[in-house]
Amino acid sequence: MHHFTAHCLRFTLEARDIVELNEHQGSALRGALFHALRHRFCAFARQPDAECSTCALATTCPVATLVSTLDPDHARGQDRPRPFTIQPPIANGEPQTANHKSPIAMGHFWERDDGSGVFRYEPGETLSFGLTLYANAMQLFPYVVLALQEFEAGGLGRKYEQYDGRWRRGRLAVREVWAENSLTGERKPVLRSGDRMVHVPDIPITHQQVTEYASRLTPHVSRLTLHFLTPTRLVERGHLLKPESFCFRPFLQRLLERLEALSGAFCDTPLDVDFPALIAAAETVQVVDNRLLWEEVRSYSTRRHAESPLGGLVGRVTLEAEDWRPFLPWLLWGQFTHVGKDAVKGNGWYGVE
């Protein structure tokens, strides 16, 4: 983990048309990014049945690397973790922890008669979201920027009758891209409106920064609060971990598994941790205030023509431990990697307070 890095980027897009997104905005952003990458860079995009798994160019293709990540020799088979996560827009009123700010949605939430809702962005309003790239996947950053510029043509979200009478997805224009490091407070422009040159981000979050930040906190902390900003879907012994049964050990176990998978796939150093000892110690951490809820969300895949469940834990839970030193570096890392199912779509995003 010592060479593992996280490159946190903040994108600001301006709506040119009416843009409507489902409540789970991260799923729409991830889907639109996939289609934009495929349209712009896939050599076989015009073939509807083309799959990365059978493509001879998969090992050198940015589409396969970013959104399919095929590796037949990997321990998890062909489907190893993706090298990025999305931090979707968060509605006003969500908590912002001391070291991890949440992007605020500028759109408006509309509740439909059937109880479902959409976020609507009018022309001229901005949509801000985060995207974090891990370790050596940062070399594909230019492809991400070029793919997002496809939003100006292909649009995002639901098809809607626009002011010109045409039904289409709402188009957006990229206005700003910033690199951010919430541990050091650094923030640098990567692309601003009118710029002809994209500056490659150079302020990554590193393991040394995480451990130094943790060492400053641990002497003074007996309790900490986890704020689940997006649905966090954790499975424990074949069953979903629900609010009333939340405890620290399965959460930590899923987090360590994700960190191990990411560092093993995209970094040349493994996760250096005594798993059995840390999991055993996690059993002593107590829940002292549980304000968790279950948010039921579903996502529709245009590729599979089917829905999939994305629901999970939201809200906050306060925990108490005699000594947070063994745990805190991994908890801080988890803010940038997410935890649980569908992290690439924005699920499992939390902050530590």
N, C-alpha and C positions, 0 to 999 in steps of 0.2 A: 504493500500500500504506500510505501515511502515515495514512489515515483508516480503515483496516481494523482491526476489533477482534474479539476472541474472548471470549465470556462463558462461563466454565467453571462448571458446576453439578454438585453432588454430591447424588444422591438416595439416601435410605435407606428401604427398604420392608421391612415385616414380613410374613412368610408367615402367612396365616390357615388355609391348607390345606397339603397336601403339594404342592410345586412341583417339577417335573422339567424341566430344560432340557438341550438337546444341548450337546456340548462347546463349540460356538461360540455362547456365550450372547448375543453382540451381535446376531446374526441374529434370535433370538427376541424380544429387546427392541425392535428396530426394527420387526419385524412386528406385535408387539402394540401399539406406539405408533401405527402406521398404522391398524390396525383400530379402536383407541380414538378416534382423531381422526375417522375416517370415521363411526363410529357416533354420535358426539356432535355433529358439526358439518356433516356432508355433507347437503345438502338432498335428495339423491337416493340415500341409502344403502340404501333398501329396493329399489332397482332393481339386480338382480345384474349387469346388463351395462353399468351406468353407468361412464363413463371420464372422467377429468379433461380429456383432449384434446378432447372434444366438448361440454364443459359450458360454458354461457354465463356461469356465475358463477366460472369458474376464476381470473380475475385478482384477485378479491377474497376467495377462499376460503382459509382457513388450511390446509386439507388439501392443496390443490393447491400452495400456496406451500411448505409444509414437506416434503412427501413426493413430490410430482410435479414441481414447479418447472417449469412450462411457459412457454416463451418462443419463439414461432415465429421471432422476429427475431434470436435469439441465434446466435452463430457455430457453436455445437454443435447447432443445430436446436432441437427441442422439449425435448430432454433435457439441460438444463444442470445443473451440480453442485447438490446439495442444500445447504441453508444450515446443516446441523448434522452432527455426528458423535457416535457413542456410544462411550464408554470402558467396555467390559464388565468384569464382575468378573474378577479375576485370581487364580489359585490361589496358595496360600501357597508361598513360596520364590522367587517371581519378583523380579528385581532392582528396586530403587527408586532412581532416580537422584537426584542432589543437588537438582535443581530440578523434578522431576516425579514425584510420589508415585503409586503404583499402588493402586487400590482392592482390598481383599482380599475374596475370596469366603468367606462364612461357611458355605456349604453343604458337602456331602460328595460326593466323586466316586465314582461306582459304575461299574465296568467290567463290561460284559455278556459273555455267552459268545461272541458273534460278534466280539468285540474292540472294539466301539463302547462309548461311555461316556455317562453323563448326570451332571449336577450335581443333587443332590436337596437341597431345603430343607424341613425339618420345620416344623410350626406353631410360631411364636414366634421362629424364626431370622430373621436379617436378610439382605437382599440389597442390596448397595451398588454403584452404578454411576455413571459420569459422563455428562454430556451437554453438548456445547459448541455454542453458537449463534453465528453469525457476523454481524457488522456489523448492518445494519438488520433482520435476521431476529429480533433481540432483542425487537422489538415484539410478536412472537407468543408470548412466554414464557407469558402467562396461559393460552393455549390448551393448551400443553404440560402445565402443572400440572393443569388440569381433565381432560385426556385421561388422564393417569396415574392419576387417581382412579377412572377406569373399570376399572382392574385389580381393584378391589374386587368388581366384578360379573362382568366377562368373564374374568378370570384370565389366566394366562401359562403358556406351555410346553405340554407334552404333556398329553393327557387321562389322568387317573389315577383309580383307584377310591379315593375318599376314605373317611374314617372313618365317614361316614354311609351308605356303600354306594353313593353316586351317582358316576358317572363324569363328571368335568369337569376343566377346567384349574384349577390352584391359584390361589386368590384371594390378593391382597396388599393391604396398606394402606400409604399413604404416611405415614411418620413424621417425616422431616426432609428439608429441602432447604437446601443451603448454596451460596453463591457463593464461589469460591476463585480466588486469583491466586497461582500458585506462584512467579512472578518477584519479587513484592513481599512475599510471605508473608501477605497479607491474606486474611481469611476472615470472612464475614458470614452470619448466618442469614437465610434467605428465607422459610421456613415450618417451624414446629415443631409437634409434636403438640399439639392443643388450640387452636392459633392460628386466629383467624377471618379474619385479614388476611394476604395474601401481599405481601411486600416485594419490589419490583422490584430486581434486582441492579444494583449501580453500581460494581463493581470490575473492569472489563474489562482484558484484556491488550491493550496498544497497541504500535504499532510503535516508539514512542520508548522504551518500557520494554525491548523486545527489543534494540534497538540499544545502549542503555546497559548492559544485562546482558552483551551480547556484547563490548563494549569493555573491560569489567572482566576478561574471561577471556582474550582473545586474546594479550596480551603474555606469558602464562605457559603457553600450551598449544602443544605440538608434536604430541601424540597425543590422540585422543578415541575413545570407544567408543560405538557405536550399539547400544542394546538394543531388539530387536524384540519387543514385548510381545504382539502378536497377529499372525496370519499376514499377511505383507506380500507382495502379489502384483504383481510388476512385469513389464512386457512390454518386451523390447528387440528391435527389428527382427523382430517377429512371433513371438518365442519367449519363454517364461517365463524370467526370471532365476533360476537355481538357485544353491544355496549354493556349489558348487565354482567357479562362474563369476562370483561377485559382484565388482563393481568400483564405484568411487565415481561415475563419470560418469553411467551410466544412472540410478542412484538419484537423483542431483541433478537430472538432466533431468526425470524424472517429478515430482519435488517442485516444481520451478519451474513446470512446466505446471499443476500443481494450484493453486499459489498464484496464478498468473495468472488461472486460471479463476474462482476464488473472489473475488478482488478485482475482476475485471471484472464479475461477476454481481451482487455485493452491496455494492459500494463505488464511490464516485465518482472514485477515483484508481487508475490502472493500476499494475501492478508495475513499479517503476523499477529495471531491471537490464539490463546489457549481456549478453544471452544468449550470443552467440558467444564473447565473451571469457571468460565464467565457465565455459562448457562446456569450452573449450580448457584452461583452468587446472585443471579437475577431472581431466584426464587425468594430471596429475602426482601426484595423491594416491595413496599406496600402502597396500595392505592388509598389515598386519604381524601380525595374529592373527585367524584366521577360525574362529569357533565357531558358525557358522550351521547350522541344520538345516531340512529341509523338512517342514512339517506339512500333511498332506492332510485337508481338511475339506470337507464338502458341506452345502449349505443347501437346504431344500425350500420352494418358493413355493406357498402355498395359492391365490394368484391365478392363476398359470400352470399349477398342478398338475404341476410338474416340479422336478427337482433342478438346482442349479447349483454348480460348483466354487468353493470359497473358499480353497483351500490356498495357502500361501505361506511365506516365510522367517520363521523364529523363531530366537531365540538372540541372539548378540552378535558384533560384528566391530569390531576396533580398527584405526583408520586413522591415517596420519601425513602431515603436510603441512608445508612450510616456512613457510607463512603461511595461517592460518585466517580472517583478517579478511574476505576476500571471501565466504566461505561461511557463517560461523557464524550471522549473523542469520537466514538462510533455514532453516538446520538447526534453530534454536530455534523458529521459527515452525511448522515441520513437526511438532513434538511436539503442537501443538494442532489442526492441520488434518488430520493423518495423511497418508499417501502411498500411491499405487497404487489398485488395484481395490477396490471395495466398502468404501470408507472410511466410508460412512454406516452400515454394519453393524458397525463397530468394527475392520475390517481396517486394516493399515498404521499401527498405533499404535506409536510408538517413543519412547525417551527418550535424551537425550544425556548422557554422563558424561565 
